[in-house]
Amino acid sequence: MLQIHLIRNEAEDVIKKLQIKNFDAKEIVENLLNVDVKRRSTQKKLDDTLAESNAIAKEIGNLFKSGKQSEANELRSKTTELKQLVKDLQEELNNLENEQNNLLVQLPNVPHESVPAGKTSEDNEIVSQEGDIGELSTDALPHWELTSKYDVIDFELGTKITGAGFPVYKGKGAKLQRALISFFLDQAIEAGYVEYQPPLLVNEASAYATGQLPDKDGQMYHVPLDNLYLIPTAEVPVTNFYRDIILQEDQLPIKSTAYSVCFRREAGSYGKDVRGLNRLHQFDKVEIVQVTTPEKSYDTLEEMLAYVSGILRKLELPFRVAKLCGGDLSFASAMTYDMEVYSAAQKRWLEVSSISNFVTFQSNRMKLRYRDKNGKTTLAHTLNGSALALPRILAALLENNQTPEGIKIPEALVPYTGFDIID
């Protein structure tokens, strides 16, 4: 959530920058400024009234001490009026604060100045590309046929017991999933991240704090009876570890990692691009999260990008890095890199990771602050990234490594799988 003082002091700049996200903020900003004027005026009236009430209460005490009971009783009627006025002003202030908050949550995060303009993923800026794409034989199969051929994933069984988008992994497919999870976690721990195993459901306050609510309400699985949400990513519970906390500067950066099952409704997704593992309702992912200072957050973003790139190199997958344009940025992100691996059988790039800097957007919602060496309290910056999401990684591994003998396993994974080929 944007800070009100930013909008108050830089309204035109905020409106202009949000146009990069193809978001027209003019009306909301104007309404916010009007509500802010009323809120501050009401706050001043309330403060003045409380000060007057306290002064009168003190005067009444002095009158009683001086034996001037009649004068003191006359003033008591004045305090009764002031108490009612305080109650009315507090109610008005609460209403204005709620109105202001309801407007603030409609505004997306302001993009970083380096974010390119554009409307869709077609307008993203390709930053780099590594690895040999190569060509498979003409009889090469897409992963949804390979999984059937080698009996490692059963899509139909998943549809039977739950529905489309909930595959069943089996045999070497299940073991490869487990191997990838362990490999990704070990890589993160080696890089200084502390491992956690968070809950798979969160409450409304947690989903709100990281920006899933109200923006992505329709994309999350909701358990109405308990008013809990199945997590779309481990980012949500892990970042909320630090909600309503004041950290010390020397505790930063905080580096956390977690494996979790992720749940996404993916409403409206259909067509050839969602076949097989390309888009699922339930999938596995290892997430990395950092909390750091404003001065270091964009250097941290580059560090996280380099870290995920290193994992993809070890998996021997061709990959490229895309800086998302304004129209493709998420509601909460100020800047995002997408990592995409090349799917040789599908002949297209598949997104396997998004690495984002949210600056103060999440920390403002969750009141995540740190105290610097001078005692000043400041909002921290939060970042996260997939390291990595398994489905499309698995799809690329299966497709790119298919041979007449079977599917070869990258050398880095063999100690985890215990086999070097799926045949």
C-alpha positions as CSV (number, residue, x, y, z in Angstrom):
1,M,0.0,0.0,0.0
2,L,1.3,3.4,-0.9
3,Q,2.0,5.8,1.9
4,I,-0.4,8.8,2.2
5,H,2.4,11.3,2.5
6,L,3.8,10.2,-0.8
7,I,0.5,10.9,-2.5
8,R,0.0,14.2,-0.6
9,N,3.5,15.5,-1.6
10,E,3.9,13.9,-5.1
11,A,0.3,13.4,-6.4
12,E,1.0,14.3,-10.0
13,D,4.2,12.2,-10.0
14,V,2.3,9.2,-8.6
15,I,-0.4,9.5,-11.3
16,K,2.2,9.8,-14.0
17,K,4.2,6.8,-12.8
18,L,1.1,4.6,-12.5
19,Q,0.3,5.3,-16.1
20,I,3.3,3.0,-16.8
21,K,1.2,0.2,-15.3
22,N,-1.6,1.3,-17.5
23,F,-3.5,2.4,-14.4
24,D,-5.5,5.6,-14.4
25,A,-5.1,6.8,-10.8
26,K,-6.3,10.4,-11.2
27,E,-9.8,10.0,-9.7
28,I,-8.7,7.9,-6.8
29,V,-5.8,10.3,-6.0
30,E,-8.1,13.3,-6.1
31,N,-10.6,11.5,-3.8
32,L,-7.7,10.6,-1.5
33,L,-6.5,14.1,-1.2
34,N,-10.0,15.4,-0.4
35,V,-10.4,12.7,2.3
36,D,-6.9,13.4,3.6
37,V,-7.8,17.1,4.1
38,K,-11.0,16.2,6.0
39,R,-9.1,13.6,8.1
40,R,-6.4,15.9,9.1
41,S,-8.9,18.7,9.9
42,T,-11.0,16.3,12.0
43,Q,-7.8,15.0,13.8
44,K,-6.9,18.6,14.7
45,K,-10.4,19.3,16.0
46,L,-10.2,16.1,18.1
47,D,-6.8,16.9,19.4
48,D,-7.9,20.5,20.3
49,T,-11.1,19.2,22.0
50,L,-9.2,16.6,24.0
51,A,-6.7,19.3,25.1
52,E,-9.5,21.6,26.1
53,S,-11.2,18.8,28.0
54,N,-8.0,18.0,29.9
55,A,-7.4,21.6,30.7
56,I,-11.0,22.0,32.1
57,A,-10.6,18.8,34.1
58,K,-7.5,20.2,35.6
59,E,-9.2,23.5,36.4
60,I,-12.1,21.6,38.0
61,G,-9.7,19.8,40.3
62,N,-8.1,23.1,41.3
63,L,-11.5,24.6,42.0
64,F,-12.5,21.7,44.2
65,K,-9.2,22.1,46.1
66,S,-10.0,25.8,46.6
67,G,-13.4,25.0,48.0
68,K,-15.2,26.5,45.0
69,Q,-17.6,23.7,44.4
70,S,-20.4,25.7,42.6
71,E,-17.9,26.9,40.0
72,A,-16.5,23.5,39.6
73,N,-19.9,22.0,39.1
74,E,-20.7,24.6,36.4
75,L,-17.6,23.5,34.5
76,R,-18.6,19.8,34.8
77,S,-21.5,20.4,32.4
78,K,-19.0,21.8,29.9
79,T,-16.9,18.6,30.1
80,T,-20.0,16.5,29.4
81,E,-20.5,18.4,26.2
82,L,-16.9,18.0,25.3
83,K,-17.0,14.2,26.0
84,Q,-19.9,13.9,23.5
85,L,-18.0,16.0,21.0
86,V,-14.9,13.8,21.4
87,K,-17.0,10.7,20.8
88,D,-18.5,12.3,17.7
89,L,-15.2,13.4,16.3
90,Q,-13.6,10.0,17.0
91,E,-16.4,8.3,15.1
92,E,-16.0,10.8,12.2
93,L,-12.2,10.3,12.2
94,N,-12.6,6.5,12.1
95,N,-15.0,6.7,9.2
96,L,-12.6,9.0,7.3
97,E,-9.6,6.7,8.0
98,N,-11.6,3.7,6.7
99,E,-12.5,5.7,3.6
100,Q,-8.9,6.7,3.1
101,N,-7.7,3.1,3.5
102,N,-10.3,1.8,1.1
103,L,-9.1,4.2,-1.5
104,L,-5.4,3.4,-0.8
105,V,-5.8,-0.3,-1.3
106,Q,-7.1,0.4,-4.8
107,L,-3.8,1.9,-5.9
108,P,-1.0,-0.4,-7.2
109,N,2.6,0.0,-6.3
110,V,4.5,2.7,-8.1
111,P,6.9,1.2,-10.6
112,H,10.6,1.8,-10.5
113,E,11.9,4.4,-13.0
114,S,13.7,1.8,-15.0
115,V,10.5,-0.2,-15.7
116,P,9.8,-0.1,-19.4
117,A,6.4,1.0,-20.8
118,G,4.2,-1.7,-22.3
119,K,0.9,-3.5,-22.0
120,T,1.6,-7.2,-22.2
121,S,4.4,-9.8,-21.8
122,E,5.2,-9.1,-25.5
123,D,6.6,-5.7,-24.4
124,N,8.9,-7.1,-21.7
125,E,12.6,-6.2,-22.0
126,I,14.9,-9.2,-22.6
127,V,17.9,-8.5,-20.4
128,S,20.0,-11.6,-21.1
129,Q,19.9,-15.1,-22.5
130,E,22.1,-18.1,-21.7
131,G,22.5,-21.7,-22.9
132,D,22.2,-23.6,-26.1
133,I,18.6,-23.9,-27.3
134,G,19.5,-26.6,-29.8
135,E,17.1,-28.7,-31.8
136,L,15.4,-32.0,-30.9
137,S,14.6,-34.7,-33.4
138,T,11.5,-34.4,-35.4
139,D,9.8,-37.1,-33.4
140,A,10.5,-35.3,-30.0
141,L,7.5,-35.3,-27.7
142,P,6.0,-32.6,-25.4
143,H,6.1,-33.3,-21.8
144,W,2.5,-34.3,-21.4
145,E,3.1,-37.2,-23.8
146,L,6.5,-38.0,-22.2
147,T,4.9,-38.3,-18.8
148,S,2.5,-40.9,-20.2
149,K,5.2,-42.8,-22.1
150,Y,7.4,-43.2,-19.1
151,D,4.5,-43.4,-16.6
152,V,5.8,-40.6,-14.3
153,I,2.7,-38.3,-14.1
154,D,-1.0,-39.3,-14.3
155,F,-3.0,-36.3,-15.3
156,E,-6.2,-38.3,-15.8
157,L,-6.1,-39.7,-12.3
158,G,-5.6,-36.3,-10.8
159,T,-8.7,-35.1,-12.8
160,K,-10.7,-38.1,-11.5
161,I,-9.9,-37.5,-7.8
162,T,-9.9,-33.7,-7.8
163,G,-10.1,-32.0,-11.2
164,A,-8.0,-30.6,-14.0
165,G,-4.8,-29.0,-12.8
166,F,-4.1,-31.4,-10.0
167,P,-1.7,-34.0,-11.4
168,V,-0.6,-37.2,-9.6
169,Y,3.2,-37.8,-9.7
170,K,4.3,-41.4,-9.5
171,G,7.4,-43.5,-9.5
172,K,10.5,-41.7,-10.8
173,G,8.3,-38.7,-11.5
174,A,7.5,-38.4,-7.7
175,K,11.2,-39.0,-6.9
176,L,12.3,-36.3,-9.3
177,Q,9.9,-33.8,-7.7
178,R,11.3,-34.6,-4.3
179,A,14.8,-34.3,-5.6
180,L,14.2,-30.9,-7.1
181,I,12.7,-29.6,-3.9
182,S,15.6,-30.9,-1.8
183,F,18.1,-29.5,-4.4
184,F,16.5,-26.1,-4.4
185,L,16.4,-25.9,-0.6
186,D,20.0,-27.0,-0.2
187,Q,21.0,-24.3,-2.7
188,A,19.1,-21.7,-0.7
189,I,20.6,-22.7,2.6
190,E,24.1,-22.7,1.1
191,A,23.4,-19.1,0.0
192,G,22.6,-18.0,3.5
193,Y,18.8,-18.4,3.6
194,V,17.2,-19.8,6.7
195,E,14.7,-22.6,5.9
196,Y,11.1,-22.6,7.3
197,Q,8.1,-24.8,6.8
198,P,5.1,-22.4,7.0
199,P,1.4,-23.2,7.2
200,L,-0.5,-23.7,3.9
201,L,-3.4,-21.6,5.0
202,V,-3.4,-18.0,6.1
203,N,-5.9,-15.6,7.6
204,E,-7.3,-12.6,6.0
205,A,-4.9,-10.2,7.7
206,S,-1.9,-12.1,6.2
207,A,-3.4,-12.2,2.7
208,Y,-4.1,-8.5,2.9
209,A,-0.6,-7.6,4.2
210,T,1.3,-9.0,1.2
211,G,-1.2,-7.6,-1.3
212,Q,-3.2,-10.7,-2.3
213,L,-6.3,-9.1,-0.9
214,P,-8.3,-7.4,-2.1
215,D,-6.5,-7.5,-5.5
216,K,-6.4,-11.2,-6.1
217,D,-9.4,-12.3,-4.1
218,G,-10.9,-14.3,-7.0
219,Q,-7.6,-16.1,-7.7
220,M,-7.3,-17.6,-4.2
221,Y,-9.0,-20.7,-2.8
222,H,-11.1,-19.6,0.2
223,V,-12.3,-21.7,3.1
224,P,-15.4,-19.7,4.1
225,L,-16.3,-21.5,7.3
226,D,-12.9,-20.6,8.9
227,N,-12.3,-17.5,6.7
228,L,-8.8,-18.9,5.7
229,Y,-7.1,-18.8,2.4
230,L,-4.9,-21.5,0.8
231,I,-1.6,-19.9,0.0
232,P,-0.7,-19.1,-3.6
233,T,3.0,-19.0,-2.6
234,A,5.1,-19.4,0.5
235,E,5.9,-15.6,0.2
236,V,2.6,-14.9,2.0
237,P,3.1,-16.7,5.3
238,V,6.9,-16.1,5.3
239,T,6.7,-12.4,4.8
240,N,4.0,-12.2,7.5
241,F,6.5,-13.6,10.0
242,Y,7.5,-10.0,10.4
243,R,4.1,-8.3,10.4
244,D,3.7,-5.7,13.2
245,I,7.4,-6.0,14.2
246,I,10.1,-3.4,14.6
247,L,13.4,-4.9,13.7
248,Q,16.9,-3.6,14.5
249,E,19.0,-2.5,11.5
250,D,21.8,-4.9,12.4
251,Q,19.3,-7.8,12.0
252,L,19.0,-6.9,8.3
253,P,19.0,-8.4,5.8
254,I,16.8,-11.3,6.8
255,K,17.0,-14.1,4.3
256,S,14.3,-16.8,4.4
257,T,13.4,-19.8,2.3
258,A,10.5,-22.2,2.3
259,Y,9.1,-25.1,0.3
260,S,5.4,-25.2,0.1
261,V,2.5,-26.6,-2.0
262,C,0.9,-23.6,-3.8
263,F,-2.8,-23.2,-4.7
264,R,-4.1,-20.9,-7.5
265,R,-7.5,-20.9,-9.0
266,E,-6.1,-19.5,-12.3
267,A,-9.7,-18.5,-13.3
268,G,-10.1,-17.9,-17.0
269,S,-7.0,-19.9,-18.0
270,Y,-7.5,-22.2,-21.0
271,G,-6.0,-23.2,-24.3
272,K,-2.8,-24.9,-25.5
273,D,-0.6,-22.8,-23.3
274,V,-2.0,-24.4,-20.2
275,R,-1.6,-28.1,-21.2
276,G,0.2,-30.6,-19.0
277,L,2.4,-28.8,-16.4
278,N,2.2,-25.4,-18.0
279,R,-0.4,-24.1,-15.7
280,L,-1.7,-25.9,-12.6
281,H,-4.0,-25.2,-9.7
282,Q,-1.7,-27.1,-7.2
283,F,2.0,-27.1,-7.6
284,D,5.3,-27.2,-5.6
285,K,7.6,-24.3,-5.2
286,V,10.6,-23.2,-3.2
287,E,10.5,-19.5,-2.4
288,I,13.2,-17.0,-1.2
289,V,12.2,-13.9,0.7
290,Q,14.4,-11.0,1.9
291,V,13.7,-8.1,4.2
292,T,16.3,-5.3,3.9
293,T,16.9,-1.5,4.1
294,P,15.7,0.9,1.4
295,E,19.3,1.7,0.4
296,K,20.1,-1.9,-0.4
297,S,16.9,-3.3,-1.9
298,Y,17.7,-2.9,-5.6
299,D,21.2,-4.4,-5.1
300,T,19.4,-7.2,-3.3
301,L,17.1,-7.7,-6.3
302,E,20.2,-8.1,-8.5
303,E,21.7,-10.5,-6.0
304,M,18.6,-12.7,-6.1
305,L,18.5,-12.6,-9.9
306,A,22.1,-13.8,-10.0
307,Y,21.3,-16.6,-7.4
308,V,18.4,-18.0,-9.4
309,S,20.4,-17.8,-12.6
310,G,23.1,-19.9,-10.9
311,I,20.5,-22.7,-10.1
312,L,19.3,-22.7,-13.8
313,R,22.9,-23.1,-14.9
314,K,23.4,-26.1,-12.6
315,L,20.2,-27.6,-14.1
316,E,21.8,-27.2,-17.6
317,L,18.7,-25.4,-18.9
318,P,18.8,-22.6,-21.5
319,F,17.2,-19.5,-19.9
320,R,16.6,-15.9,-20.4
321,V,15.9,-12.9,-18.1
322,A,13.0,-10.5,-18.8
323,K,12.4,-7.2,-17.1
324,L,8.7,-6.8,-16.9
325,C,7.0,-3.9,-18.5
326,G,4.5,-1.7,-16.6
327,G,1.5,-3.5,-18.0
328,D,2.9,-7.0,-17.0
329,L,3.9,-6.0,-13.4
330,S,1.9,-7.3,-10.6
331,F,-0.3,-5.0,-8.5
332,A,2.2,-5.0,-5.6
333,S,5.6,-5.0,-7.4
334,A,7.8,-2.0,-8.1
335,M,10.1,-4.0,-10.3
336,T,10.2,-7.7,-11.4
337,Y,12.5,-10.0,-13.4
338,D,11.0,-13.1,-14.9
339,M,13.2,-16.1,-15.4
340,E,12.2,-18.2,-18.4
341,V,13.5,-21.6,-19.6
342,Y,13.3,-22.8,-23.1
343,S,11.0,-25.7,-23.8
344,A,12.5,-27.5,-26.8
345,A,9.5,-29.7,-27.7
346,Q,7.0,-26.8,-27.3
347,K,9.5,-24.4,-28.9
348,R,8.7,-21.6,-26.5
349,W,9.9,-19.9,-23.4
350,L,8.3,-20.9,-20.0
351,E,8.3,-18.6,-17.0
352,V,9.7,-20.5,-14.0
353,S,10.5,-17.6,-11.6
354,S,9.4,-14.1,-10.8
355,I,11.9,-12.0,-8.6
356,S,10.3,-8.9,-7.3
357,N,11.1,-5.8,-5.2
358,F,8.0,-4.5,-3.4
359,V,9.9,-1.7,-1.7
360,T,7.5,-0.4,1.1
361,F,4.2,-1.6,-0.5
362,Q,3.9,-4.7,1.7
363,S,5.8,-3.4,4.7
364,N,3.4,-0.4,4.9
365,R,0.4,-2.7,5.0
366,M,1.9,-5.0,7.6
367,K,3.7,-2.3,9.6
368,L,7.1,-4.0,9.2
369,R,9.7,-1.5,10.3
370,Y,13.3,-1.3,11.5
371,R,15.1,1.0,13.9
372,D,18.4,2.4,12.6
373,K,21.5,3.2,14.5
374,N,20.2,6.7,15.3
375,G,16.9,5.3,16.7
376,K,14.8,6.4,13.7
377,T,12.0,4.0,12.7
378,T,11.7,3.4,9.0
379,L,9.6,1.0,6.8
380,A,11.7,-2.0,5.6
381,H,11.8,-3.2,2.0
382,T,10.6,-6.7,1.1
383,L,11.6,-8.8,-1.9
384,N,10.8,-12.4,-3.0
385,G,11.4,-14.8,-5.8
386,S,10.7,-18.3,-6.9
387,A,13.8,-20.5,-6.5
388,L,12.2,-22.3,-8.2
389,A,8.6,-23.3,-9.2
390,L,8.7,-26.9,-10.2
391,P,6.1,-27.6,-12.9
392,R,7.7,-25.8,-15.8
393,I,11.2,-26.7,-14.7
394,L,10.1,-30.3,-14.8
395,A,8.5,-29.9,-18.2
396,A,11.7,-28.4,-19.6
397,L,13.9,-31.1,-18.0
398,L,11.7,-33.8,-19.5
399,E,11.5,-32.3,-23.0
400,N,15.0,-30.9,-23.4
401,N,16.7,-34.1,-22.1
402,Q,14.8,-36.7,-24.0
403,T,16.9,-39.2,-26.0
404,P,16.2,-42.5,-27.7
405,E,17.3,-44.3,-24.5
406,G,15.2,-42.2,-22.2
407,I,15.2,-38.9,-20.3
408,K,18.7,-38.0,-18.9
409,I,18.9,-36.4,-15.5
410,P,21.2,-33.3,-15.1
411,E,24.4,-34.2,-13.2
412,A,23.6,-31.9,-10.3
413,L,20.3,-33.8,-9.6
414,V,21.7,-37.3,-9.7
415,P,22.8,-37.4,-6.0
416,Y,19.2,-36.4,-5.1
417,T,17.4,-38.8,-7.5
418,G,19.6,-41.8,-7.2
419,F,19.2,-42.4,-10.9
420,D,20.6,-40.7,-14.0
421,I,17.9,-41.6,-16.6
422,I,14.2,-42.2,-16.8
423,D,13.6,-45.1,-19.1
